[in-house]
Amino acid sequence: MTRVALIDDHESVRLGLEAACARAMTKEVVFSGSSVRAYLEWRQRSGAAPVDIVVLDLTLGDGTTVTENVTSIIADGSPVLIHSVADRPGAVREALAAGAAGVISKASRIDDVLAAIRTVARGDALDNVEWASAVDGDRAFADAQLSNRERDVLRLYAAGLPLKAVADRLGIAYSTAKENIARVRTKYVEVGRPAPTKVDLLRRAMEDGLMPGHAGATRGDD
């Protein structure tokens, strides 16, 4: 059973998602509220473990920023799926840069929303039209300026190969491959796009068009 928190200042949206999750019988909405602060207070009062996923409205009516809300939830231990009308690409890009795992439009079919919840809750990167539109609209996603070797190492590592296999495939030492991944992470931090986990590196590679089949700006843990 996937434990879900819904944060949206429109009660009708929360009620609709809660009903859909109940019908799915694989998702339990354990919190429904209008602010991140209310969610964190509930966590503290109840002593409940971090939820498997927080479905978060892009803009709440309490004056908080997108970055504040996303980073607070992630710091508390849960991944974030943005559920938005997706008509503010700048805010969507801000949410992704803050660490949100993906975005799904409020205009999407409920089955697609439930599928996005399932994808993010199991720790996978969400690659959909809303995500691609936000990335394609912001060329800042291409500013890490990776070297050719760093791109090659990242591409193979993000595709799922262990670092030793990456080194063997490229004909380089394991230590060299490890150093390249460390430099890649440093470069992404420097442009405000941290990638501390392998899933984060996959997202960065997708954003920069380094993964086959994903649109973007292609550039020449074990």
Residue pairs with C-beta under 8 A, 6 or more apart in sequence:
1 26
1 27
1 28
2 26
2 27
2 28
2 52
2 53
2 117
2 118
2 121
3 28
3 30
3 49
3 51
3 52
3 53
4 21
4 27
4 28
4 29
4 30
4 51
4 52
4 53
4 54
4 55
4 117
4 121
5 29
5 30
5 31
5 32
5 33
5 39
5 51
5 53
5 54
5 55
5 78
6 14
6 17
6 18
6 29
6 31
6 32
6 33
6 54
6 55
7 31
7 33
7 34
7 35
7 36
7 38
7 39
7 54
7 55
7 56
7 57
7 60
7 69
8 14
8 17
8 34
8 55
8 56
8 57
8 60
8 83
9 34
9 35
9 57
9 60
9 61
9 62
10 57
11 34
13 57
13 83
13 106
14 32
14 33
15 32
16 110
17 29
17 55
17 83
17 113
18 29
18 32
20 110
20 113
20 114
21 27
21 28
21 29
21 114
21 117
22 29
24 114
26 118
27 114
27 117
27 118
30 48
30 51
31 39
31 42
31 43
31 51
33 39
33 42
34 60
34 61
34 62
35 60
35 62
35 64
36 56
36 60
36 64
36 68
36 69
36 72
36 73
37 62
37 64
39 54
39 73
40 72
40 76
42 48
43 50
43 76
50 76
50 77
50 78
51 78
52 78
52 79
52 121
53 78
53 79
53 80
53 81
53 117
53 120
53 121
54 73
54 78
54 79
54 80
54 81
55 81
55 83
55 117
56 69
56 70
56 73
56 80
56 81
56 82
56 83
56 100
57 82
57 83
57 84
58 66
58 82
58 83
58 84
58 85
58 86
58 88
58 91
58 92
58 95
58 103
59 66
59 84
59 88
59 91
60 69
65 94
66 91
66 94
66 95
66 98
67 94
67 95
67 97
67 98
70 80
70 82
70 95
70 98
70 99
70 100
71 98
71 99
73 80
74 80
74 98
74 99
79 101
79 120
79 121
79 123
80 95
80 99
80 100
80 101
80 120
81 100
81 101
81 102
81 103
81 104
81 116
81 117
81 120
81 126
82 92
82 95
82 100
82 102
82 103
82 104
83 103
83 104
83 106
83 113
84 91
84 92
84 103
84 104
84 105
84 106
84 130
85 105
85 106
85 107
86 92
86 103
86 105
86 106
86 107
86 130
86 133
86 134
89 133
89 134
89 137
89 138
90 138
92 103
92 130
92 134
93 134
93 135
93 137
93 138
93 140
93 141
95 103
96 102
96 103
96 131
96 134
96 135
97 192
97 193
99 194
99 200
101 120
101 125
101 126
101 203
102 116
102 119
102 120
102 125
102 126
102 127
102 128
102 130
102 131
103 126
103 128
103 130
103 131
103 134
104 112
104 113
104 116
104 126
104 128
104 130
105 129
105 130
108 116
116 126
116 128
119 125
119 126
120 126
123 199
124 199
125 199
125 202
125 203
125 206
127 206
127 214
132 214
132 215
135 141
135 207
135 215
135 216
136 215
136 216
139 217
140 191
141 193
141 207
141 208
141 216
141 217
142 208
142 209
142 216
142 217
142 219
143 191
144 184
144 187
144 188
144 190
144 191
144 193
144 204
144 208
145 187
145 219
146 154
146 184
146 187
146 208
146 219
148 220
149 170
149 172
149 180
150 180
150 183
150 184
150 187
151 210
151 219
152 170
153 166
153 170
153 177
153 180
153 181
153 184
154 180
154 181
154 184
154 201
154 204
154 205
154 210
155 205
155 210
155 211
156 165
156 166
156 169
156 170
157 163
157 166
157 177
157 181
157 198
157 201
158 198
158 201
158 202
158 204
158 205
158 206
158 210
158 211
159 211
161 169
162 222
163 174
163 177
163 178
163 181
163 221
163 222
164 174
164 177
166 177
167 173
167 174
167 176
167 177
170 177
181 201
181 221
184 195
184 201
185 194
185 195
185 196
185 201
188 194
188 195
188 204
189 195
193 204
193 207
194 200
195 201
195 203
195 204
197 221
198 221
202 211
205 211
206 214
206 216
207 216
208 216
208 217
208 218
208 219
209 215
209 216
209 217
209 218
209 219
210 216
210 218
